[in-house]
Amino acid sequence: MPFYFCVWNEANINRIVQHDVTKDEFEEVVGDPESTEQSYSSERQIAMGMTATGR
């Protein structure tokens, strides 16, 4: 299982805020994604899934 981490700098916080996502929600999905794929634009991994609250 891959290991992911995020550096919580201003740019990353602003990015998730644009999508109405909290740090806790982000970490929950990245920590146990339902699926992953590669971004077409950045070629970075994308984690997808739902939180325990259904978001």
A tleap script that builds the chain and sets N, CA, C and O, in Angstrom:
source leaprc.protein.ff14SB
mol = sequence {
  NMET PRO PHE TYR PHE CYS VAL TRP ASN GLU
  ALA ASN ILE ASN ARG ILE VAL GLN HIE ASP
  VAL THR LYS ASP GLU PHE GLU GLU VAL VAL
  GLY ASP PRO GLU SER THR GLU GLN SER TYR
  SER SER GLU ARG GLN ILE ALA MET GLY MET
  THR ALA THR GLY CARG
}
set mol.1.N position { 0.856 -1.181 0.000 }
set mol.1.CA position { 0.000 0.000 0.000 }
set mol.1.C position { 0.896 1.236 0.000 }
set mol.1.O position { 1.809 1.338 0.819 }
set mol.2.N position { 0.644 2.176 -0.912 }
set mol.2.CA position { 1.485 3.377 -0.972 }
set mol.2.C position { 1.280 4.275 0.239 }
set mol.2.O position { 0.253 4.215 0.916 }
set mol.3.N position { 2.259 5.088 0.488 }
set mol.3.CA position { 2.210 6.049 1.587 }
set mol.3.C position { 2.108 7.443 0.993 }
set mol.3.O position { 2.934 7.820 0.162 }
set mol.4.N position { 1.112 8.212 1.403 }
set mol.4.CA position { 0.916 9.567 0.925 }
set mol.4.C position { 1.045 10.533 2.085 }
set mol.4.O position { 0.686 10.202 3.215 }
set mol.5.N position { 1.548 11.714 1.817 }
set mol.5.CA position { 1.570 12.759 2.822 }
set mol.5.C position { 1.346 14.095 2.140 }
set mol.5.O position { 1.550 14.227 0.933 }
set mol.6.N position { 0.930 15.070 2.904 }
set mol.6.CA position { 0.673 16.407 2.369 }
set mol.6.C position { 1.348 17.426 3.266 }
set mol.6.O position { 1.274 17.339 4.492 }
set mol.7.N position { 1.997 18.377 2.654 }
set mol.7.CA position { 2.571 19.501 3.389 }
set mol.7.C position { 1.490 20.577 3.429 }
set mol.7.O position { 1.059 21.076 2.390 }
set mol.8.N position { 1.059 20.928 4.634 }
set mol.8.CA position { -0.020 21.896 4.770 }
set mol.8.C position { 0.537 23.317 4.719 }
set mol.8.O position { 0.710 23.974 5.746 }
set mol.9.N position { 0.811 23.770 3.498 }
set mol.9.CA position { 1.219 25.152 3.309 }
set mol.9.C position { 0.015 25.953 2.813 }
set mol.9.O position { -1.051 25.388 2.566 }
set mol.10.N position { 0.184 27.243 2.669 }
set mol.10.CA position { -0.931 28.115 2.291 }
set mol.10.C position { -1.543 27.720 0.945 }
set mol.10.O position { -2.763 27.751 0.784 }
set mol.11.N position { -0.705 27.352 -0.014 }
set mol.11.CA position { -1.206 26.976 -1.336 }
set mol.11.C position { -2.095 25.733 -1.267 }
set mol.11.O position { -3.153 25.696 -1.894 }
set mol.12.N position { -1.676 24.721 -0.513 }
set mol.12.CA position { -2.471 23.494 -0.402 }
set mol.12.C position { -3.767 23.728 0.361 }
set mol.12.O position { -4.807 23.176 0.000 }
set mol.13.N position { -3.716 24.528 1.393 }
set mol.13.CA position { -4.938 24.847 2.144 }
set mol.13.C position { -5.917 25.598 1.254 }
set mol.13.O position { -7.109 25.289 1.242 }
set mol.14.N position { -5.424 26.583 0.508 }
set mol.14.CA position { -6.302 27.340 -0.399 }
set mol.14.C position { -6.916 26.438 -1.454 }
set mol.14.O position { -8.068 26.637 -1.841 }
set mol.15.N position { -6.179 25.463 -1.921 }
set mol.15.CA position { -6.671 24.545 -2.954 }
set mol.15.C position { -7.851 23.716 -2.444 }
set mol.15.O position { -8.858 23.592 -3.141 }
set mol.16.N position { -7.744 23.150 -1.245 }
set mol.16.CA position { -8.862 22.337 -0.749 }
set mol.16.C position { -10.046 23.213 -0.354 }
set mol.16.O position { -11.196 22.789 -0.471 }
set mol.17.N position { -9.773 24.441 0.118 }
set mol.17.CA position { -10.860 25.363 0.468 }
set mol.17.C position { -11.692 25.699 -0.776 }
set mol.17.O position { -12.910 25.848 -0.680 }
set mol.18.N position { -11.048 25.820 -1.933 }
set mol.18.CA position { -11.762 26.089 -3.190 }
set mol.18.C position { -12.786 25.004 -3.487 }
set mol.18.O position { -13.788 25.258 -4.156 }
set mol.19.N position { -12.541 23.806 -2.996 }
set mol.19.CA position { -13.437 22.673 -3.241 }
set mol.19.C position { -14.309 22.361 -2.023 }
set mol.19.O position { -14.957 21.316 -1.971 }
set mol.20.N position { -14.323 23.272 -1.046 }
set mol.20.CA position { -15.138 23.112 0.164 }
set mol.20.C position { -14.803 21.813 0.899 }
set mol.20.O position { -15.690 21.098 1.365 }
set mol.21.N position { -13.503 21.526 0.992 }
set mol.21.CA position { -13.009 20.325 1.666 }
set mol.21.C position { -12.188 20.755 2.880 }
set mol.21.O position { -11.419 21.713 2.801 }
set mol.22.N position { -12.348 20.057 3.997 }
set mol.22.CA position { -11.554 20.353 5.185 }
set mol.22.C position { -10.287 19.504 5.178 }
set mol.22.O position { -10.189 18.525 4.438 }
set mol.23.N position { -9.322 19.885 6.004 }
set mol.23.CA position { -8.097 19.080 6.141 }
set mol.23.C position { -8.434 17.669 6.595 }
set mol.23.O position { -7.882 16.699 6.074 }
set mol.24.N position { -9.341 17.546 7.566 }
set mol.24.CA position { -9.714 16.224 8.076 }
set mol.24.C position { -10.336 15.362 6.976 }
set mol.24.O position { -10.033 14.174 6.871 }
set mol.25.N position { -11.209 15.961 6.155 }
set mol.25.CA position { -11.825 15.205 5.063 }
set mol.25.C position { -10.766 14.751 4.049 }
set mol.25.O position { -10.776 13.609 3.590 }
set mol.26.N position { -9.873 15.653 3.717 }
set mol.26.CA position { -8.786 15.324 2.785 }
set mol.26.C position { -7.970 14.150 3.307 }
set mol.26.O position { -7.738 13.174 2.594 }
set mol.27.N position { -7.540 14.256 4.554 }
set mol.27.CA position { -6.695 13.218 5.135 }
set mol.27.C position { -7.429 11.882 5.250 }
set mol.27.O position { -6.821 10.823 5.092 }
set mol.28.N position { -8.734 11.931 5.524 }
set mol.28.CA position { -9.515 10.698 5.620 }
set mol.28.C position { -9.554 9.972 4.276 }
set mol.28.O position { -9.353 8.759 4.225 }
set mol.29.N position { -9.808 10.695 3.198 }
set mol.29.CA position { -9.906 10.070 1.877 }
set mol.29.C position { -8.533 9.635 1.378 }
set mol.29.O position { -8.392 8.535 0.843 }
set mol.30.N position { -7.528 10.476 1.542 }
set mol.30.CA position { -6.183 10.111 1.073 }
set mol.30.C position { -5.637 8.933 1.874 }
set mol.30.O position { -4.896 8.108 1.339 }
set mol.31.N position { -5.996 8.853 3.142 }
set mol.31.CA position { -5.527 7.757 3.981 }
set mol.31.C position { -6.133 6.410 3.629 }
set mol.31.O position { -5.544 5.369 3.921 }
set mol.32.N position { -7.309 6.417 3.001 }
set mol.32.CA position { -7.989 5.166 2.634 }
set mol.32.C position { -8.866 5.410 1.403 }
set mol.32.O position { -10.092 5.354 1.502 }
set mol.33.N position { -8.254 5.680 0.247 }
set mol.33.CA position { -9.043 6.016 -0.942 }
set mol.33.C position { -9.806 4.816 -1.487 }
set mol.33.O position { -9.357 3.675 -1.380 }
set mol.34.N position { -10.975 5.096 -2.078 }
set mol.34.CA position { -11.734 4.043 -2.768 }
set mol.34.C position { -11.050 3.697 -4.086 }
set mol.34.O position { -11.091 2.551 -4.532 }
set mol.35.N position { -10.423 4.695 -4.705 }
set mol.35.CA position { -9.684 4.453 -5.947 }
set mol.35.C position { -8.648 5.558 -6.137 }
set mol.35.O position { -8.727 6.619 -5.519 }
set mol.36.N position { -7.688 5.286 -6.998 }
set mol.36.CA position { -6.682 6.278 -7.362 }
set mol.36.C position { -6.480 6.220 -8.868 }
set mol.36.O position { -6.687 5.184 -9.500 }
set mol.37.N position { -6.073 7.346 -9.427 }
set mol.37.CA position { -5.705 7.396 -10.829 }
set mol.37.C position { -4.724 8.540 -11.028 }
set mol.37.O position { -4.450 9.303 -10.101 }
set mol.38.N position { -4.208 8.652 -12.218 }
set mol.38.CA position { -3.227 9.681 -12.509 }
set mol.38.C position { -3.912 10.867 -13.172 }
set mol.38.O position { -4.720 10.688 -14.083 }
set mol.39.N position { -3.594 12.079 -12.721 }
set mol.39.CA position { -4.125 13.301 -13.310 }
set mol.39.C position { -3.595 13.463 -14.728 }
set mol.39.O position { -2.411 13.246 -14.985 }
set mol.40.N position { -4.471 13.844 -15.640 }
set mol.40.CA position { -4.036 14.087 -17.013 }
set mol.40.C position { -3.192 15.355 -17.118 }
set mol.40.O position { -2.253 15.418 -17.912 }
set mol.41.N position { -3.530 16.368 -16.311 }
set mol.41.CA position { -2.830 17.649 -16.429 }
set mol.41.C position { -1.502 17.688 -15.676 }
set mol.41.O position { -0.512 18.200 -16.198 }
set mol.42.N position { -1.473 17.154 -14.459 }
set mol.42.CA position { -0.246 17.246 -13.658 }
set mol.42.C position { 0.529 15.930 -13.585 }
set mol.42.O position { 1.686 15.909 -13.164 }
set mol.43.N position { -0.106 14.844 -13.994 }
set mol.43.CA position { 0.458 13.499 -13.918 }
set mol.43.C position { 0.697 13.033 -12.481 }
set mol.43.O position { 1.416 12.060 -12.257 }
set mol.44.N position { 0.103 13.715 -11.518 }
set mol.44.CA position { 0.177 13.301 -10.113 }
set mol.44.C position { -0.940 12.320 -9.818 }
set mol.44.O position { -1.929 12.249 -10.548 }
set mol.45.N position { -0.775 11.565 -8.740 }
set mol.45.CA position { -1.821 10.641 -8.306 }
set mol.45.C position { -2.995 11.412 -7.719 }
set mol.45.O position { -2.812 12.420 -7.035 }
set mol.46.N position { -4.195 10.931 -7.992 }
set mol.46.CA position { -5.431 11.490 -7.450 }
set mol.46.C position { -6.080 10.397 -6.603 }
set mol.46.O position { -6.249 9.268 -7.061 }
set mol.47.N position { -6.442 10.737 -5.370 }
set mol.47.CA position { -7.163 9.810 -4.499 }
set mol.47.C position { -8.635 10.202 -4.514 }
set mol.47.O position { -8.966 11.381 -4.391 }
set mol.48.N position { -9.510 9.226 -4.664 }
set mol.48.CA position { -10.945 9.499 -4.694 }
set mol.48.C position { -11.671 8.607 -3.707 }
set mol.48.O position { -11.284 7.463 -3.470 }
set mol.49.N position { -12.718 9.148 -3.145 }
set mol.49.CA position { -13.524 8.374 -2.217 }
set mol.49.C position { -14.455 9.281 -1.440 }
set mol.49.O position { -14.517 10.489 -1.673 }
set mol.50.N position { -15.168 8.681 -0.523 }
set mol.50.CA position { -16.109 9.426 0.313 }
set mol.50.C position { -15.655 9.360 1.754 }
set mol.50.O position { -14.997 8.410 2.180 }
set mol.51.N position { -16.021 10.386 2.489 }
set mol.51.CA position { -15.736 10.404 3.922 }
set mol.51.C position { -16.791 9.578 4.652 }
set mol.51.O position { -17.781 9.150 4.058 }
set mol.52.N position { -16.571 9.365 5.921 }
set mol.52.CA position { -17.533 8.610 6.729 }
set mol.52.C position { -18.884 9.318 6.790 }
set mol.52.O position { -19.912 8.675 7.007 }
set mol.53.N position { -18.887 10.644 6.599 }
set mol.53.CA position { -20.136 11.400 6.640 }
set mol.53.C position { -20.807 11.511 5.283 }
set mol.53.O position { -21.840 12.167 5.149 }
set mol.54.N position { -20.217 10.862 4.264 }
set mol.54.CA position { -20.846 10.849 2.942 }
set mol.54.C position { -20.452 11.961 2.018 }
set mol.54.O position { -21.073 12.145 0.971 }
set mol.55.N position { -19.439 12.708 2.375 }
set mol.55.CA position { -18.955 13.773 1.481 }
set mol.55.C position { -17.898 13.225 0.572 }
set mol.55.O position { -17.359 13.956 -0.259 }
savepdb mol mol.pdb
quit
